[in-house]
Amino acid sequence: MSRTSRETSSQDRPSRLGWINRSVVGIVLATFFSDVSHEMCTAVLPLYLTSIGLGPAALGVIEGVADLLKSLSKLGGGILGHYVKRKKPWASVGYLVTSLSTGGMGLVSSVAGLVSLRSLAWISRGFRSPLRDYLLADAVEKTHYGRAYGLERAGDMLGAVSGPLLATLLVWCGIQFRTVILWTFVPGVAAAAFLFFLTRERSTTTAASPESDEPKVRRRFPKIFWLFLVGVLLFGLGDFSRTFLIWLAARPLGETASAPGTLSIAALLYALHNLVSAAAAYPVGWLGDRRSKLPVLIAGYGLGVLTNLLLALYWTSLAWLTIAIIFSGIYIAIEETLEKAVAAEWLPRELRSLGFGILACTNAVGDMASSLYVGLLLQRGASEYAFGIAVAAGAVGVVWMLGLILSQRLPSE
């Protein structure tokens, strides 16, 4: 047998890990280092705001406005990906701009400056998301969507564990919050490099034509995809930014606690949250590939409702807060892995980039609204109302998805 024949035979031989190719590795590494950068900033941002005299309302405004702009940029990235042949260069630029704007937050101390740079960072993150998700779906077979997105989410969450731990270490070494934020530039640039140099993009025939395709886009999307988006939005209205978990975790120490002590309990609990997500992401994707993905996603939504209920009832208890943080890590892994995997199954390849953009935009709109009202209510001391509203919104999303699964036949392929 010739060498070429042996290689072909080897490639055709089924393998449990054969789907992990160079492109998958590049995307996972880019996700990991980008989230190290992002979460280093996120871990110290609430405490940095406190150190300059700003509270949870400011945090809600910063995160809410950033989520609004991120939602628009995700849609914009999806639309761009619908019309351009090569998506990797655009995604790489998104990673690079995210790094520059995140690190730049260490150079400003005004709400306007922080909102501007945080928004630019989220715009870039949003812009690149549907392009990256398209590249990942294109790199593997349909039967491996759940595992591929699970591995990518595991990389994201491992970065989200490493970021707060690294930020904590730097603060304990005497480095100021501002300098920690500046250091986020290093892993951010590494993320852009990994995506650009490792990921290979499949060739396409021609980019979509705006004149011929755009009027038909909505009609060509499967009806079940639009119904799915409604459920995603409803649940998203109760799915506020996890940054508030850091603020809640720091509260038991009191406002006079030392910066390293305050950061240690807050950032370490947030690291626990992300470690749980990292551990759960791949098994969740594997389960979705072996079973039907939507029921597993609905179970994750239900766990999200339970998490918010615990926060509404026991947010002052550090022990119960720790349990809620663990539950949050699990449901976030389910949500972020399987929402994309479900969408990838239902979307035709030529509409996948735009579809991912619409999905991401829908998620961001819900996150924006929930972050705004949770931040404002926490500022007024109405924690029970903040998390109670989140419980109600999430429960409506669960009911909608249950109705969807009962009324629609899921794809059998």
Contacts in CASP RR format, 6 or more apart in sequence:
PFRMAT RR
TARGET T0000
AUTHOR 0000-0000-0000
METHOD contacts of the structure
MODEL  1
MSRTSRETSSQDRPSRLGWINRSVVGIVLATFFSDVSHEMCTAVLPLYLT
SIGLGPAALGVIEGVADLLKSLSKLGGGILGHYVKRKKPWASVGYLVTSL
STGGMGLVSSVAGLVSLRSLAWISRGFRSPLRDYLLADAVEKTHYGRAYG
LERAGDMLGAVSGPLLATLLVWCGIQFRTVILWTFVPGVAAAAFLFFLTR
ERSTTTAASPESDEPKVRRRFPKIFWLFLVGVLLFGLGDFSRTFLIWLAA
RPLGETASAPGTLSIAALLYALHNLVSAAAAYPVGWLGDRRSKLPVLIAG
YGLGVLTNLLLALYWTSLAWLTIAIIFSGIYIAIEETLEKAVAAEWLPRE
LRSLGFGILACTNAVGDMASSLYVGLLLQRGASEYAFGIAVAAGAVGVVW
MLGLILSQRLPSE
1 9 0 8 1.000
19 140 0 8 1.000
19 141 0 8 1.000
19 144 0 8 1.000
19 147 0 8 1.000
19 148 0 8 1.000
20 151 0 8 1.000
21 139 0 8 1.000
21 140 0 8 1.000
22 198 0 8 1.000
22 199 0 8 1.000
22 200 0 8 1.000
23 135 0 8 1.000
23 136 0 8 1.000
23 139 0 8 1.000
23 198 0 8 1.000
23 199 0 8 1.000
23 200 0 8 1.000
23 201 0 8 1.000
24 136 0 8 1.000
24 139 0 8 1.000
24 140 0 8 1.000
24 148 0 8 1.000
24 151 0 8 1.000
24 152 0 8 1.000
25 198 0 8 1.000
26 194 0 8 1.000
26 195 0 8 1.000
26 198 0 8 1.000
26 199 0 8 1.000
27 132 0 8 1.000
27 135 0 8 1.000
27 136 0 8 1.000
27 139 0 8 1.000
27 152 0 8 1.000
27 195 0 8 1.000
27 199 0 8 1.000
28 151 0 8 1.000
28 152 0 8 1.000
28 154 0 8 1.000
28 155 0 8 1.000
29 191 0 8 1.000
29 194 0 8 1.000
29 195 0 8 1.000
29 198 0 8 1.000
30 95 0 8 1.000
30 132 0 8 1.000
30 191 0 8 1.000
30 192 0 8 1.000
30 194 0 8 1.000
30 195 0 8 1.000
30 198 0 8 1.000
30 199 0 8 1.000
31 132 0 8 1.000
31 152 0 8 1.000
31 155 0 8 1.000
31 156 0 8 1.000
31 159 0 8 1.000
31 191 0 8 1.000
32 155 0 8 1.000
32 156 0 8 1.000
32 158 0 8 1.000
32 159 0 8 1.000
32 162 0 8 1.000
32 191 0 8 1.000
33 159 0 8 1.000
33 187 0 8 1.000
33 188 0 8 1.000
33 190 0 8 1.000
33 191 0 8 1.000
33 194 0 8 1.000
34 95 0 8 1.000
34 98 0 8 1.000
34 99 0 8 1.000
34 125 0 8 1.000
34 187 0 8 1.000
34 188 0 8 1.000
34 191 0 8 1.000
35 155 0 8 1.000
35 156 0 8 1.000
35 157 0 8 1.000
35 158 0 8 1.000
35 159 0 8 1.000
35 160 0 8 1.000
35 163 0 8 1.000
36 159 0 8 1.000
36 162 0 8 1.000
36 163 0 8 1.000
36 166 0 8 1.000
36 184 0 8 1.000
36 187 0 8 1.000
36 188 0 8 1.000
37 98 0 8 1.000
37 99 0 8 1.000
37 102 0 8 1.000
37 103 0 8 1.000
37 163 0 8 1.000
37 184 0 8 1.000
37 185 0 8 1.000
37 186 0 8 1.000
37 187 0 8 1.000
37 188 0 8 1.000
37 191 0 8 1.000
38 98 0 8 1.000
38 102 0 8 1.000
38 121 0 8 1.000
38 125 0 8 1.000
38 160 0 8 1.000
38 184 0 8 1.000
39 159 0 8 1.000
39 160 0 8 1.000
39 161 0 8 1.000
39 162 0 8 1.000
39 163 0 8 1.000
39 164 0 8 1.000
39 167 0 8 1.000
39 270 0 8 1.000
39 274 0 8 1.000
40 163 0 8 1.000
40 164 0 8 1.000
40 166 0 8 1.000
40 167 0 8 1.000
40 180 0 8 1.000
40 181 0 8 1.000
40 183 0 8 1.000
40 184 0 8 1.000
40 187 0 8 1.000
41 102 0 8 1.000
41 103 0 8 1.000
41 105 0 8 1.000
41 180 0 8 1.000
41 181 0 8 1.000
41 184 0 8 1.000
42 164 0 8 1.000
42 243 0 8 1.000
42 246 0 8 1.000
42 270 0 8 1.000
43 163 0 8 1.000
43 164 0 8 1.000
43 167 0 8 1.000
43 168 0 8 1.000
43 246 0 8 1.000
43 263 0 8 1.000
43 266 0 8 1.000
43 267 0 8 1.000
43 270 0 8 1.000
44 167 0 8 1.000
44 171 0 8 1.000
44 177 0 8 1.000
44 180 0 8 1.000
44 181 0 8 1.000
44 263 0 8 1.000
44 267 0 8 1.000
45 59 0 8 1.000
45 62 0 8 1.000
45 105 0 8 1.000
45 181 0 8 1.000
45 243 0 8 1.000
46 55 0 8 1.000
46 56 0 8 1.000
46 59 0 8 1.000
46 243 0 8 1.000
46 246 0 8 1.000
46 247 0 8 1.000
46 250 0 8 1.000
46 266 0 8 1.000
47 177 0 8 1.000
47 246 0 8 1.000
47 250 0 8 1.000
47 259 0 8 1.000
47 262 0 8 1.000
47 263 0 8 1.000
47 266 0 8 1.000
48 177 0 8 1.000
48 178 0 8 1.000
48 181 0 8 1.000
49 55 0 8 1.000
49 58 0 8 1.000
49 59 0 8 1.000
49 62 0 8 1.000
49 114 0 8 1.000
50 255 0 8 1.000
51 177 0 8 1.000
51 259 0 8 1.000
52 109 0 8 1.000
54 111 0 8 1.000
55 379 0 8 1.000
56 244 0 8 1.000
56 247 0 8 1.000
56 375 0 8 1.000
56 378 0 8 1.000
56 379 0 8 1.000
57 375 0 8 1.000
57 376 0 8 1.000
57 378 0 8 1.000
57 379 0 8 1.000
58 111 0 8 1.000
59 243 0 8 1.000
59 244 0 8 1.000
59 247 0 8 1.000
59 375 0 8 1.000
60 241 0 8 1.000
60 371 0 8 1.000
60 372 0 8 1.000
60 374 0 8 1.000
60 375 0 8 1.000
60 376 0 8 1.000
61 111 0 8 1.000
61 115 0 8 1.000
61 372 0 8 1.000
62 111 0 8 1.000
62 114 0 8 1.000
62 115 0 8 1.000
62 118 0 8 1.000
63 118 0 8 1.000
63 241 0 8 1.000
63 243 0 8 1.000
63 371 0 8 1.000
64 241 0 8 1.000
64 367 0 8 1.000
64 368 0 8 1.000
64 371 0 8 1.000
64 372 0 8 1.000
65 115 0 8 1.000
65 118 0 8 1.000
65 119 0 8 1.000
65 368 0 8 1.000
66 115 0 8 1.000
66 118 0 8 1.000
66 119 0 8 1.000
66 121 0 8 1.000
66 122 0 8 1.000
67 122 0 8 1.000
67 241 0 8 1.000
67 364 0 8 1.000
67 365 0 8 1.000
67 366 0 8 1.000
67 367 0 8 1.000
67 368 0 8 1.000
67 371 0 8 1.000
68 364 0 8 1.000
68 365 0 8 1.000
68 368 0 8 1.000
69 119 0 8 1.000
69 122 0 8 1.000
69 123 0 8 1.000
70 119 0 8 1.000
70 122 0 8 1.000
70 123 0 8 1.000
70 125 0 8 1.000
70 126 0 8 1.000
70 364 0 8 1.000
70 368 0 8 1.000
71 360 0 8 1.000
71 361 0 8 1.000
71 362 0 8 1.000
71 363 0 8 1.000
71 364 0 8 1.000
71 365 0 8 1.000
71 367 0 8 1.000
71 368 0 8 1.000
72 123 0 8 1.000
72 361 0 8 1.000
73 122 0 8 1.000
73 123 0 8 1.000
73 124 0 8 1.000
73 125 0 8 1.000
73 126 0 8 1.000
73 127 0 8 1.000
74 126 0 8 1.000
74 127 0 8 1.000
74 129 0 8 1.000
74 130 0 8 1.000
74 357 0 8 1.000
74 360 0 8 1.000
74 361 0 8 1.000
74 364 0 8 1.000
75 357 0 8 1.000
75 358 0 8 1.000
75 360 0 8 1.000
75 361 0 8 1.000
76 127 0 8 1.000
76 357 0 8 1.000
77 90 0 8 1.000
77 126 0 8 1.000
77 127 0 8 1.000
77 128 0 8 1.000
77 129 0 8 1.000
77 130 0 8 1.000
77 131 0 8 1.000
77 353 0 8 1.000
77 357 0 8 1.000
78 130 0 8 1.000
78 131 0 8 1.000
78 353 0 8 1.000
78 354 0 8 1.000
78 355 0 8 1.000
78 356 0 8 1.000
78 357 0 8 1.000
78 358 0 8 1.000
79 354 0 8 1.000
79 357 0 8 1.000
80 90 0 8 1.000
80 127 0 8 1.000
80 131 0 8 1.000
81 87 0 8 1.000
81 90 0 8 1.000
81 130 0 8 1.000
81 131 0 8 1.000
81 134 0 8 1.000
81 353 0 8 1.000
81 354 0 8 1.000
82 207 0 8 1.000
82 208 0 8 1.000
82 213 0 8 1.000
82 217 0 8 1.000
82 351 0 8 1.000
82 353 0 8 1.000
82 354 0 8 1.000
83 207 0 8 1.000
83 208 0 8 1.000
83 210 0 8 1.000
84 90 0 8 1.000
84 207 0 8 1.000
85 204 0 8 1.000
85 206 0 8 1.000
85 207 0 8 1.000
86 201 0 8 1.000
87 131 0 8 1.000
87 134 0 8 1.000
87 135 0 8 1.000
87 201 0 8 1.000
87 353 0 8 1.000
88 131 0 8 1.000
88 135 0 8 1.000
88 195 0 8 1.000
88 196 0 8 1.000
88 199 0 8 1.000
88 201 0 8 1.000
89 196 0 8 1.000
90 127 0 8 1.000
90 128 0 8 1.000
90 131 0 8 1.000
91 128 0 8 1.000
91 131 0 8 1.000
91 132 0 8 1.000
91 135 0 8 1.000
91 195 0 8 1.000
92 192 0 8 1.000
92 195 0 8 1.000
92 196 0 8 1.000
93 128 0 8 1.000
93 192 0 8 1.000
94 124 0 8 1.000
94 125 0 8 1.000
94 127 0 8 1.000
94 128 0 8 1.000
94 192 0 8 1.000
95 124 0 8 1.000
95 128 0 8 1.000
95 188 0 8 1.000
95 191 0 8 1.000
95 192 0 8 1.000
95 195 0 8 1.000
96 188 0 8 1.000
96 189 0 8 1.000
96 192 0 8 1.000
97 120 0 8 1.000
97 121 0 8 1.000
97 124 0 8 1.000
98 121 0 8 1.000
98 124 0 8 1.000
98 125 0 8 1.000
98 128 0 8 1.000
98 188 0 8 1.000
99 184 0 8 1.000
99 185 0 8 1.000
99 187 0 8 1.000
99 188 0 8 1.000
99 189 0 8 1.000
99 191 0 8 1.000
99 192 0 8 1.000
100 185 0 8 1.000
101 117 0 8 1.000
101 118 0 8 1.000
101 120 0 8 1.000
101 121 0 8 1.000
101 124 0 8 1.000
102 117 0 8 1.000
102 121 0 8 1.000
102 181 0 8 1.000
102 184 0 8 1.000
102 185 0 8 1.000
102 188 0 8 1.000
103 117 0 8 1.000
103 181 0 8 1.000
103 182 0 8 1.000
103 183 0 8 1.000
103 184 0 8 1.000
103 185 0 8 1.000
104 117 0 8 1.000
104 181 0 8 1.000
104 182 0 8 1.000
104 185 0 8 1.000
105 114 0 8 1.000
105 117 0 8 1.000
105 118 0 8 1.000
105 121 0 8 1.000
105 181 0 8 1.000
106 178 0 8 1.000
106 179 0 8 1.000
106 181 0 8 1.000
106 182 0 8 1.000
107 178 0 8 1.000
107 182 0 8 1.000
108 114 0 8 1.000
108 117 0 8 1.000
109 178 0 8 1.000
126 360 0 8 1.000
126 364 0 8 1.000
129 356 0 8 1.000
129 357 0 8 1.000
129 360 0 8 1.000
130 353 0 8 1.000
130 354 0 8 1.000
130 355 0 8 1.000
130 356 0 8 1.000
130 357 0 8 1.000
130 359 0 8 1.000
130 360 0 8 1.000
131 353 0 8 1.000
132 195 0 8 1.000
133 149 0 8 1.000
133 340 0 8 1.000
133 344 0 8 1.000
133 356 0 8 1.000
133 360 0 8 1.000
134 352 0 8 1.000
134 353 0 8 1.000
134 356 0 8 1.000
135 199 0 8 1.000
135 201 0 8 1.000
136 148 0 8 1.000
136 149 0 8 1.000
136 152 0 8 1.000
137 145 0 8 1.000
137 148 0 8 1.000
137 344 0 8 1.000
137 352 0 8 1.000
138 201 0 8 1.000
138 202 0 8 1.000
138 349 0 8 1.000
138 352 0 8 1.000
139 148 0 8 1.000
139 199 0 8 1.000
139 200 0 8 1.000
139 202 0 8 1.000
140 147 0 8 1.000
140 148 0 8 1.000
142 344 0 8 1.000
142 345 0 8 1.000
142 413 0 8 1.000
143 289 0 8 1.000
144 289 0 8 1.000
145 289 0 8 1.000
145 340 0 8 1.000
145 341 0 8 1.000
145 344 0 8 1.000
145 345 0 8 1.000
146 285 0 8 1.000
146 286 0 8 1.000
146 288 0 8 1.000
146 289 0 8 1.000
146 293 0 8 1.000
146 337 0 8 1.000
146 338 0 8 1.000
146 341 0 8 1.000
147 282 0 8 1.000
147 285 0 8 1.000
147 286 0 8 1.000
147 289 0 8 1.000
149 285 0 8 1.000
149 336 0 8 1.000
149 337 0 8 1.000
149 338 0 8 1.000
149 340 0 8 1.000
149 341 0 8 1.000
149 344 0 8 1.000
150 281 0 8 1.000
150 282 0 8 1.000
150 284 0 8 1.000
150 285 0 8 1.000
150 333 0 8 1.000
150 337 0 8 1.000
150 341 0 8 1.000
151 281 0 8 1.000
151 282 0 8 1.000
153 277 0 8 1.000
153 278 0 8 1.000
153 281 0 8 1.000
153 282 0 8 1.000
153 333 0 8 1.000
153 336 0 8 1.000
153 337 0 8 1.000
154 278 0 8 1.000
154 279 0 8 1.000
154 281 0 8 1.000
154 282 0 8 1.000
155 278 0 8 1.000
155 281 0 8 1.000
156 278 0 8 1.000
156 281 0 8 1.000
156 336 0 8 1.000
157 274 0 8 1.000
157 275 0 8 1.000
157 277 0 8 1.000
157 278 0 8 1.000
157 281 0 8 1.000
157 333 0 8 1.000
158 274 0 8 1.000
158 275 0 8 1.000
158 278 0 8 1.000
159 274 0 8 1.000
159 278 0 8 1.000
160 271 0 8 1.000
160 273 0 8 1.000
160 274 0 8 1.000
160 277 0 8 1.000
160 278 0 8 1.000
161 271 0 8 1.000
161 274 0 8 1.000
161 275 0 8 1.000
161 278 0 8 1.000
163 271 0 8 1.000
164 267 0 8 1.000
164 268 0 8 1.000
164 270 0 8 1.000
164 271 0 8 1.000
164 274 0 8 1.000
165 267 0 8 1.000
165 268 0 8 1.000
165 271 0 8 1.000
167 180 0 8 1.000
167 263 0 8 1.000
167 267 0 8 1.000
168 260 0 8 1.000
168 263 0 8 1.000
168 264 0 8 1.000
168 267 0 8 1.000
168 268 0 8 1.000
168 271 0 8 1.000
170 179 0 8 1.000
170 180 0 8 1.000
170 183 0 8 1.000
171 177 0 8 1.000
171 180 0 8 1.000
171 259 0 8 1.000
171 260 0 8 1.000
171 263 0 8 1.000
172 260 0 8 1.000
172 264 0 8 1.000
174 260 0 8 1.000
175 183 0 8 1.000
177 259 0 8 1.000
208 350 0 8 1.000
217 351 0 8 1.000
217 354 0 8 1.000
220 348 0 8 1.000
220 351 0 8 1.000
221 347 0 8 1.000
221 351 0 8 1.000
221 355 0 8 1.000
222 346 0 8 1.000
222 347 0 8 1.000
224 346 0 8 1.000
224 404 0 8 1.000
224 408 0 8 1.000
225 343 0 8 1.000
225 346 0 8 1.000
225 347 0 8 1.000
225 355 0 8 1.000
227 404 0 8 1.000
227 408 0 8 1.000
228 342 0 8 1.000
228 343 0 8 1.000
228 346 0 8 1.000
228 401 0 8 1.000
228 404 0 8 1.000
229 358 0 8 1.000
229 359 0 8 1.000
229 362 0 8 1.000
230 400 0 8 1.000
231 397 0 8 1.000
231 400 0 8 1.000
231 401 0 8 1.000
231 404 0 8 1.000
232 339 0 8 1.000
232 359 0 8 1.000
232 362 0 8 1.000
232 363 0 8 1.000
233 362 0 8 1.000
233 363 0 8 1.000
233 365 0 8 1.000
233 366 0 8 1.000
234 393 0 8 1.000
234 394 0 8 1.000
234 396 0 8 1.000
234 397 0 8 1.000
234 400 0 8 1.000
235 301 0 8 1.000
235 335 0 8 1.000
235 393 0 8 1.000
235 394 0 8 1.000
235 396 0 8 1.000
235 397 0 8 1.000
235 398 0 8 1.000
235 401 0 8 1.000
236 363 0 8 1.000
236 366 0 8 1.000
236 367 0 8 1.000
236 370 0 8 1.000
236 393 0 8 1.000
236 394 0 8 1.000
236 397 0 8 1.000
237 366 0 8 1.000
237 369 0 8 1.000
237 370 0 8 1.000
237 390 0 8 1.000
237 393 0 8 1.000
237 394 0 8 1.000
237 396 0 8 1.000
238 308 0 8 1.000
238 366 0 8 1.000
238 370 0 8 1.000
238 389 0 8 1.000
238 390 0 8 1.000
238 391 0 8 1.000
238 393 0 8 1.000
238 394 0 8 1.000
239 304 0 8 1.000
239 335 0 8 1.000
239 363 0 8 1.000
239 366 0 8 1.000
239 367 0 8 1.000
239 370 0 8 1.000
239 390 0 8 1.000
239 394 0 8 1.000
240 367 0 8 1.000
240 370 0 8 1.000
240 371 0 8 1.000
240 374 0 8 1.000
240 375 0 8 1.000
240 390 0 8 1.000
241 367 0 8 1.000
241 370 0 8 1.000
241 371 0 8 1.000
241 374 0 8 1.000
242 270 0 8 1.000
242 273 0 8 1.000
242 328 0 8 1.000
242 332 0 8 1.000
244 371 0 8 1.000
244 374 0 8 1.000
244 375 0 8 1.000
244 378 0 8 1.000
245 269 0 8 1.000
245 270 0 8 1.000
245 273 0 8 1.000
245 321 0 8 1.000
245 325 0 8 1.000
245 328 0 8 1.000
246 266 0 8 1.000
246 267 0 8 1.000
246 269 0 8 1.000
246 270 0 8 1.000
247 266 0 8 1.000
247 378 0 8 1.000
248 311 0 8 1.000
248 315 0 8 1.000
248 321 0 8 1.000
249 265 0 8 1.000
249 266 0 8 1.000
249 269 0 8 1.000
249 270 0 8 1.000
249 318 0 8 1.000
249 321 0 8 1.000
249 325 0 8 1.000
250 257 0 8 1.000
250 262 0 8 1.000
250 263 0 8 1.000
250 265 0 8 1.000
250 266 0 8 1.000
251 316 0 8 1.000
252 265 0 8 1.000
252 316 0 8 1.000
252 318 0 8 1.000
253 261 0 8 1.000
253 262 0 8 1.000
253 265 0 8 1.000
254 262 0 8 1.000
269 321 0 8 1.000
269 322 0 8 1.000
269 325 0 8 1.000
270 325 0 8 1.000
272 322 0 8 1.000
272 325 0 8 1.000
272 326 0 8 1.000
273 325 0 8 1.000
273 326 0 8 1.000
273 328 0 8 1.000
273 329 0 8 1.000
273 332 0 8 1.000
274 329 0 8 1.000
276 325 0 8 1.000
276 326 0 8 1.000
276 329 0 8 1.000
276 330 0 8 1.000
276 333 0 8 1.000
277 329 0 8 1.000
277 330 0 8 1.000
277 332 0 8 1.000
277 333 0 8 1.000
277 336 0 8 1.000
278 333 0 8 1.000
280 329 0 8 1.000
280 330 0 8 1.000
280 333 0 8 1.000
280 334 0 8 1.000
281 333 0 8 1.000
281 336 0 8 1.000
281 337 0 8 1.000
284 296 0 8 1.000
284 333 0 8 1.000
284 334 0 8 1.000
284 337 0 8 1.000
284 338 0 8 1.000
285 293 0 8 1.000
285 337 0 8 1.000
285 338 0 8 1.000
285 341 0 8 1.000
287 296 0 8 1.000
288 296 0 8 1.000
288 338 0 8 1.000
288 341 0 8 1.000
289 341 0 8 1.000
292 410 0 8 1.000
293 338 0 8 1.000
293 341 0 8 1.000
293 342 0 8 1.000
293 345 0 8 1.000
294 338 0 8 1.000
294 342 0 8 1.000
294 401 0 8 1.000
294 404 0 8 1.000
294 405 0 8 1.000
294 410 0 8 1.000
295 405 0 8 1.000
296 334 0 8 1.000
296 338 0 8 1.000
297 334 0 8 1.000
297 335 0 8 1.000
297 338 0 8 1.000
297 339 0 8 1.000
297 342 0 8 1.000
297 401 0 8 1.000
298 398 0 8 1.000
298 401 0 8 1.000
298 402 0 8 1.000
298 405 0 8 1.000
299 334 0 8 1.000
300 330 0 8 1.000
300 331 0 8 1.000
300 334 0 8 1.000
300 335 0 8 1.000
301 331 0 8 1.000
301 334 0 8 1.000
301 335 0 8 1.000
301 394 0 8 1.000
301 397 0 8 1.000
301 398 0 8 1.000
301 401 0 8 1.000
302 331 0 8 1.000
302 394 0 8 1.000
302 398 0 8 1.000
303 327 0 8 1.000
303 330 0 8 1.000
303 331 0 8 1.000
303 334 0 8 1.000
304 327 0 8 1.000
304 328 0 8 1.000
304 331 0 8 1.000
304 394 0 8 1.000
305 391 0 8 1.000
305 394 0 8 1.000
305 395 0 8 1.000
305 398 0 8 1.000
306 327 0 8 1.000
307 324 0 8 1.000
307 327 0 8 1.000
307 328 0 8 1.000
307 331 0 8 1.000
308 387 0 8 1.000
308 388 0 8 1.000
308 390 0 8 1.000
308 391 0 8 1.000
308 394 0 8 1.000
309 387 0 8 1.000
309 388 0 8 1.000
309 391 0 8 1.000
310 320 0 8 1.000
310 323 0 8 1.000
310 324 0 8 1.000
310 327 0 8 1.000
311 321 0 8 1.000
311 324 0 8 1.000
311 383 0 8 1.000
311 387 0 8 1.000
311 390 0 8 1.000
312 383 0 8 1.000
312 384 0 8 1.000
312 386 0 8 1.000
312 387 0 8 1.000
312 388 0 8 1.000
312 390 0 8 1.000
312 391 0 8 1.000
313 320 0 8 1.000
313 384 0 8 1.000
314 320 0 8 1.000
314 321 0 8 1.000
314 324 0 8 1.000
315 321 0 8 1.000
315 383 0 8 1.000
315 384 0 8 1.000
315 387 0 8 1.000
339 359 0 8 1.000
339 363 0 8 1.000
340 356 0 8 1.000
340 359 0 8 1.000
343 355 0 8 1.000
343 356 0 8 1.000
343 359 0 8 1.000
344 352 0 8 1.000
345 411 0 8 1.000
345 413 0 8 1.000
346 411 0 8 1.000
347 355 0 8 1.000
347 356 0 8 1.000
370 390 0 8 1.000
370 393 0 8 1.000
373 386 0 8 1.000
373 389 0 8 1.000
374 386 0 8 1.000
374 387 0 8 1.000
374 389 0 8 1.000
374 390 0 8 1.000
375 386 0 8 1.000
377 383 0 8 1.000
377 385 0 8 1.000
377 386 0 8 1.000
377 389 0 8 1.000
378 386 0 8 1.000
END
